[in-house]
Amino acid sequence: MKHLKSELDLAEMLGAENAALFVFVDWSEYARRGKEIFEEAEAKLTATSSNSFISCWLVDISSVDAPPHPSLHQWLKAQERKVNVRVFPNIAMGNGSVVWMKSGEIVGFEPNALRSGPGGLVHRTEEILAEL
């Protein structure tokens, strides 16, 4: 899993054919437990798929000033309008959300990784990214 910490990282993530982003905040138990689930799902995907199938990312937005927060926030808001997927307020509330992307556009959203569990995230990842 790669950590989204800069504008260059954001560009790399958005340039990936298939990507999944876990949105973490350190003050949320949902996010802390969801991160463990996301990591387990990533390990299962890596074990059963080629490494090039999906690029997995984690962004820590615990601080309002955490890079690349302004650009990431602007991109997420633009995607909400463009593809009609509501990612806010779940992300801002620290629910431990997962965003799936294909070539820089949101194609799926899980408000709370904890609710899906590792098997559910693996299934949704394969279903969402394979069908497009």
C-alpha beads as a LAMMPS data file, in Angstrom:
LAMMPS data file: protein, C-alpha beads

132 atoms
131 bonds

1 atom types
1 bond types

-500.0 500.0 xlo xhi
-500.0 500.0 ylo yhi
-500.0 500.0 zlo zhi

Masses

1 110.0

Atoms # bond

1 1 1 0.000 0.000 0.000
2 1 1 1.235 3.436 -0.895
3 1 1 0.726 6.514 1.263
4 1 1 -0.787 9.565 -0.388
5 1 1 1.355 12.404 0.964
6 1 1 2.009 14.797 -1.897
7 1 1 0.703 16.255 -5.125
8 1 1 2.971 13.820 -7.005
9 1 1 1.409 10.890 -5.153
10 1 1 -2.050 12.202 -6.016
11 1 1 -1.108 12.430 -9.690
12 1 1 0.273 8.876 -9.587
13 1 1 -2.891 7.540 -7.966
14 1 1 -5.170 9.320 -10.426
15 1 1 -3.042 8.056 -13.314
16 1 1 -3.422 4.417 -12.275
17 1 1 -5.695 2.240 -14.377
18 1 1 -7.296 0.778 -11.234
19 1 1 -6.906 2.236 -7.759
20 1 1 -8.449 2.018 -4.318
21 1 1 -8.045 4.708 -1.676
22 1 1 -8.658 4.252 2.045
23 1 1 -9.358 7.515 3.859
24 1 1 -7.954 7.442 7.401
25 1 1 -8.295 9.724 10.413
26 1 1 -6.484 8.925 13.648
27 1 1 -9.351 10.014 15.912
28 1 1 -11.889 7.499 14.578
29 1 1 -12.198 3.918 15.791
30 1 1 -14.113 3.138 12.574
31 1 1 -11.146 4.353 10.532
32 1 1 -8.556 2.509 12.644
33 1 1 -10.411 -0.789 12.390
34 1 1 -11.313 -0.122 8.755
35 1 1 -7.623 0.374 7.938
36 1 1 -6.872 -3.128 9.244
37 1 1 -9.674 -4.509 7.082
38 1 1 -8.449 -2.604 4.025
39 1 1 -4.905 -3.937 4.576
40 1 1 -6.233 -7.494 4.870
41 1 1 -8.291 -7.077 1.702
42 1 1 -5.235 -5.711 -0.119
43 1 1 -3.214 -8.764 0.961
44 1 1 -5.940 -11.100 -0.319
45 1 1 -6.152 -9.240 -3.635
46 1 1 -2.382 -9.352 -4.038
47 1 1 -2.334 -13.077 -3.304
48 1 1 -5.051 -13.881 -5.847
49 1 1 -4.438 -11.282 -8.569
50 1 1 -1.517 -9.895 -10.469
51 1 1 0.179 -6.981 -8.725
52 1 1 -0.808 -4.689 -11.584
53 1 1 -4.540 -5.266 -11.066
54 1 1 -4.970 -2.499 -8.504
55 1 1 -2.956 0.251 -6.885
56 1 1 -3.890 0.570 -3.192
57 1 1 -3.473 3.870 -1.380
58 1 1 -3.975 5.281 2.096
59 1 1 -4.428 8.950 2.894
60 1 1 -4.354 10.301 6.435
61 1 1 -6.535 13.392 6.681
62 1 1 -6.386 13.649 10.485
63 1 1 -5.128 17.204 10.086
64 1 1 -6.884 19.755 7.910
65 1 1 -3.482 20.801 6.583
66 1 1 -2.306 17.262 5.762
67 1 1 -0.911 17.170 2.222
68 1 1 -2.336 16.750 -0.398
69 1 1 -5.578 17.631 1.373
70 1 1 -6.636 20.751 -0.595
71 1 1 -6.124 19.098 -3.997
72 1 1 -7.598 15.780 -2.877
73 1 1 -10.625 17.545 -1.408
74 1 1 -11.166 19.546 -4.609
75 1 1 -10.868 16.387 -6.723
76 1 1 -13.330 14.480 -4.506
77 1 1 -15.858 17.332 -4.603
78 1 1 -15.560 17.571 -8.409
79 1 1 -16.021 13.802 -8.715
80 1 1 -19.119 13.939 -6.504
81 1 1 -20.710 16.315 -8.981
82 1 1 -19.402 14.586 -12.090
83 1 1 -20.272 10.966 -11.340
84 1 1 -23.037 11.587 -8.791
85 1 1 -21.422 9.597 -5.973
86 1 1 -21.796 11.085 -2.486
87 1 1 -18.503 10.687 -0.597
88 1 1 -19.157 13.491 1.881
89 1 1 -20.036 13.612 4.761
90 1 1 -18.830 10.010 5.282
91 1 1 -15.194 10.873 4.602
92 1 1 -15.242 13.995 6.767
93 1 1 -16.904 12.094 9.625
94 1 1 -14.046 9.579 9.790
95 1 1 -16.046 6.542 8.761
96 1 1 -13.030 4.795 7.212
97 1 1 -14.250 5.032 3.632
98 1 1 -12.924 3.375 0.479
99 1 1 -12.969 5.062 -2.926
100 1 1 -12.430 2.973 -6.078
101 1 1 -11.114 4.693 -9.192
102 1 1 -10.548 3.800 -12.792
103 1 1 -8.168 6.104 -14.665
104 1 1 -8.745 8.927 -12.189
105 1 1 -12.546 8.758 -11.991
106 1 1 -14.567 7.405 -9.087
107 1 1 -16.356 4.185 -10.013
108 1 1 -17.317 2.986 -6.542
109 1 1 -17.564 4.064 -2.935
110 1 1 -17.839 2.232 0.375
111 1 1 -18.821 4.588 3.197
112 1 1 -17.448 2.298 5.920
113 1 1 -14.870 -0.471 5.321
114 1 1 -15.661 -1.959 8.718
115 1 1 -19.186 -2.790 7.568
116 1 1 -17.980 -4.725 4.506
117 1 1 -15.147 -6.665 6.097
118 1 1 -12.115 -7.924 4.161
119 1 1 -14.069 -10.439 2.073
120 1 1 -16.650 -7.839 1.142
121 1 1 -13.986 -5.351 0.083
122 1 1 -12.244 -7.980 -2.042
123 1 1 -15.523 -8.923 -3.705
124 1 1 -16.531 -5.295 -4.323
125 1 1 -13.060 -4.434 -5.666
126 1 1 -13.112 -7.301 -8.154
127 1 1 -16.718 -6.612 -9.124
128 1 1 -16.354 -2.852 -9.552
129 1 1 -13.015 -2.799 -11.341
130 1 1 -13.447 -5.941 -13.454
131 1 1 -16.768 -4.919 -14.991
132 1 1 -15.523 -1.625 -16.381

Bonds

1 1 1 2
2 1 2 3
3 1 3 4
4 1 4 5
5 1 5 6
6 1 6 7
7 1 7 8
8 1 8 9
9 1 9 10
10 1 10 11
11 1 11 12
12 1 12 13
13 1 13 14
14 1 14 15
15 1 15 16
16 1 16 17
17 1 17 18
18 1 18 19
19 1 19 20
20 1 20 21
21 1 21 22
22 1 22 23
23 1 23 24
24 1 24 25
25 1 25 26
26 1 26 27
27 1 27 28
28 1 28 29
29 1 29 30
30 1 30 31
31 1 31 32
32 1 32 33
33 1 33 34
34 1 34 35
35 1 35 36
36 1 36 37
37 1 37 38
38 1 38 39
39 1 39 40
40 1 40 41
41 1 41 42
42 1 42 43
43 1 43 44
44 1 44 45
45 1 45 46
46 1 46 47
47 1 47 48
48 1 48 49
49 1 49 50
50 1 50 51
51 1 51 52
52 1 52 53
53 1 53 54
54 1 54 55
55 1 55 56
56 1 56 57
57 1 57 58
58 1 58 59
59 1 59 60
60 1 60 61
61 1 61 62
62 1 62 63
63 1 63 64
64 1 64 65
65 1 65 66
66 1 66 67
67 1 67 68
68 1 68 69
69 1 69 70
70 1 70 71
71 1 71 72
72 1 72 73
73 1 73 74
74 1 74 75
75 1 75 76
76 1 76 77
77 1 77 78
78 1 78 79
79 1 79 80
80 1 80 81
81 1 81 82
82 1 82 83
83 1 83 84
84 1 84 85
85 1 85 86
86 1 86 87
87 1 87 88
88 1 88 89
89 1 89 90
90 1 90 91
91 1 91 92
92 1 92 93
93 1 93 94
94 1 94 95
95 1 95 96
96 1 96 97
97 1 97 98
98 1 98 99
99 1 99 100
100 1 100 101
101 1 101 102
102 1 102 103
103 1 103 104
104 1 104 105
105 1 105 106
106 1 106 107
107 1 107 108
108 1 108 109
109 1 109 110
110 1 110 111
111 1 111 112
112 1 112 113
113 1 113 114
114 1 114 115
115 1 115 116
116 1 116 117
117 1 117 118
118 1 118 119
119 1 119 120
120 1 120 121
121 1 121 122
122 1 122 123
123 1 123 124
124 1 124 125
125 1 125 126
126 1 126 127
127 1 127 128
128 1 128 129
129 1 129 130
130 1 130 131
131 1 131 132
